[in-house]
Amino acid sequence: MHSFVRNLITEWRRLELPFKDEAIVVAVSGGADSMSLLLAIDDLRKRKKLDLRIVAAHFDHKIRPDSNADLEFVADFARSHGLEMSHGEWKREAGGNLEQNARNARYDFLKSTAASVNSGYVLTAHTMNDQAETFLMNLIRGAGPDGLSGMKPKRQITTEMADDEPFLPFADPGITVVRPLLRWAKRRDTENLCLEHDIDFRRDPMNEDLNFRRIWVRKVLIPMMEEANPKIVESLCRTAELMKGEHPPIAEPLPETGSSLDLKHIRSLDKSDLFPILRDWLKLNRGSLRGIGTKHVESIYNLINSQKSGRVAELPGGKAVKHDGRLSWRPQRAEKG
């Protein structure tokens, strides 16, 4: 089994995706990322690791004159591999933001496709590179922790989408968008898998247009950052992961305002799991996270792991205090006039 396929099945289990008796919709543009995802899923299906109805969904934005060739390419692949195919076309209206409108139309099509085959899952092929780009774009525009946490590998569609996500123009709690490549695959991995299987994936000329901010981040900013840190993509993804609010449930309920945390328990958690808990704890005790940055949460983390007792971490509006095996919050006393 190819390492790419092995990594996918591992992530499939981690994301708790179904293995049989359900339908899965896979968004396929014809590019290396989506073709590698479809190829790996087909490999698992042939190995009888998956017993699912697989539907390749292709949306033609009709922006480029040769876009019909993308459709034919995906359709040929689906037909030759015995996969179902669904496709739609964008009936574009004048006005608005081109990128956002195109994305909205694509997700609307994916929702309709999922509904038509009674599927609760839409899989997209976002990679670590996409995550790094999203992080930088949100950083440039001045996003808060939610935005800097980037895209999530699995999220159920709700009526309120945070600003860290591409806007999804549908609200259906029965459909989950899943990104099974997001946490482990990079763009070079998807391209290599396609090349190893002699799949001449499609290349979109618009991905060379530096007038699009994401393309500028991809083609200009990230290569500049790689000169200082060759593993900048991995570093940015780790930072986004630290900013996420995803963490396993803790043994004791999340504390109410004024309560404390058990140091022995929270010391056992990984940093990426502990940071979201500390942010939630601060929010509950302070009333908000206004004025709180990563450096403040880092100071509490360092306090927790210090061997000395009775130490404090000063924060805006108060202090975190470690005493008698507990972490407590003490608000700043108002000065008397």
HELIX and SHEET records of a PDB file:
HELIX    1   1 SER A    3  ARG A   14  1                                  12    
HELIX    2   2 ALA A   32  LYS A   46  1                                  15    
HELIX    3   3 SER A   67  SER A   80  1                                  14    
HELIX    4   4 LEU A   98  SER A  116  1                                  19    
HELIX    5   5 MET A  128  ILE A  140  1                                  13    
HELIX    6   6 PRO A  145  LEU A  148  1                                   4    
HELIX    7   7 ARG A  187  GLU A  196  1                                  10    
HELIX    8   8 PRO A  205  GLU A  208  5                                   4    
HELIX    9   9 ARG A  213  TRP A  216  1                                   4    
HELIX   10  10 VAL A  217  LEU A  221  3                                   5    
HELIX   11  11 ILE A  222  ALA A  228  1                                   7    
HELIX   12  12 ILE A  232  MET A  243  1                                  12    
HELIX   13  13 LEU A  263  ARG A  267  1                                   5    
HELIX   14  14 LYS A  271  ARG A  286  1                                  16    
HELIX   15  15 THR A  294  ILE A  304  1                                  11    
SHEET    1   A 6 GLU A  84  GLU A  89  0                                        
SHEET    2   A 6 ASP A  51  ASP A  60  1                                        
SHEET    3   A 6 LYS A  20  ALA A  27  1                                        
SHEET    4   A 6 TYR A 121  LEU A 123  1                                        
SHEET    5   A 6 THR A 176  VAL A 178  1                                        
SHEET    6   A 6 LYS A 154  GLN A 156 -1                                        
SHEET    1   B 4 LEU A 261  ASP A 262  0                                        
SHEET    2   B 4 ARG A 326  PRO A 331 -1                                        
SHEET    3   B 4 GLY A 318  HIS A 323 -1                                        
SHEET    4   B 4 VAL A 312  LEU A 315 -1                                        
END                                                                             
